[in-house]
Amino acid sequence: MLLLWIVVGWMSLCSGNKILGNVGETILLTCFYGGNEKPPLKNVHIAWYDSSDNLVHEFKSGEDEVKERTRIFKDEVKKGNFSLEMNNIKQSDAGTYDCKAAVNNPVLNHITEVHLTVSVVTSLLGVIPF
């Protein structure tokens, strides 16, 4: 079942842990922490990695490490939402991303894996996925 996400003027298609976006769009790579505890932000460490194990984004000690095209919502982290917003996506952004987190503990644990497919709109009638 496909769900259509429309939030603050941007949209992407989400099915499970698969995201489909078009070049130039803003997408959300979803990641949720299922623990019952609500730790202080200073005790939360979130790291997003691409399929080559390169660090894409990091939230550590209550601070979002500012990156050019990505961000994590600090207010949402308090609720267990560790999702990553990626702006102005490119074909080169396509691939698998891993969300890892440590809550009240120094060891990063794998939370979820998300696969991003980026398409180029070639006309009003067609889309080419990459």
N, C-alpha and C positions, 0 to 999 in steps of 0.2 A: 504494500500500500504506500503510495507516495503522499507525502504531506507537503503542502505549499507553505513556506515560511515567508510572511510579509511583515517586516518589522522596520519601522522608521524609514520607509521609502526604499528599502532594498529587499531583494528576494533571491532565494536559492531553493533548489529542490532537495529534499532530504528523505532517504529511505533507509532506516536503520542507521548504520554508520557510513553511509555513502552520501556524498554531497555533490551536486551538479551545479556549476556556476558558469557564467559567460565571462569572457575576457572583459576587464574593466569594472566588474561588479564587486560588491562587498559581500562576503560570505561569512558564515559562522560555523566553526568546527566545534561540535558539541562535546562536552565532557562534564560529567556530574559525579560528585563525591557522595557516596552513599552512607557515610558514617553518621551516627547519631549525635556526636559531639559537635559543638560550635566553637572551635578554638579561636583564640585571638589571631588576628591577621598576621601578627609578627611570628606566629608558629606555623604558618602555611607556606610551603614552597611548591610552586607549580612550574613545570618545564615542558614545553612542546618541542618535539624533535621531528625532522623529516625522515624519509626512508633511508637516507645516507647517514643517519644519526647526527646530523648537524643541529645545533640548538637554534630553534626558530624564534622562541620567545620565552621569557622567564618572569615569574612573579615570585619575589623573595622578601621575607621579613616585612611584609605589609606594603611593599612598593612594587609597582608595575615597571619593569625595565622597559623604557620607551624605545620602541623600534619604529622604523619608517612606515611600515604598512600593517602592523599588527598591534592588538591591545587585548588585555583581559580586564573585565569590568570589576573593579574593587568592591563595589556594593554587592555584586552578585557572588563574589568569592565567599562572603559572609554567609551566604545561603547554600553553599556547596556547589555552586555553578562555576566550573573552571574553564568554560568555553572560551575559545580564541576567535576574535574578529580579525579577518584579513581583508584589507582594502585593495581596490584596484588590482584584482587578481590577473595573473599572466599565465600563458600556456606553460611556462616553466614551473609554476606552482603546483601543477597536477602531480598527484602521487599520494602516498600514505603518510599520515601524521600520527604520532604517538603522544598521548597526554600522560605525563607522569607526575605524581604528587607525593609530598610528604606532609603529614599533619601531626604535629607534636612529636616529630621523630626525624632524625637526620637522613633516613634512607628513602630514596625516591621509589615509589611503587607504581607499576603500570596500572593505569585506570581504564583507558580505552584506546582504540585505534580507529582512525577515520580515514576513509579514502576519498580524495577530492578529484573529480573529473572536471576539466576546464574545456569549454567549447567556444568556438568562434562563430558568431552569427554571420552567415554569408549573404543572406537575403531575408526577406520577410517570410519565406517559406521553408528555409532550411538552416540547420545547425550542424556544424562539423565537430564531433567530440575528439579530444586528444587524450 
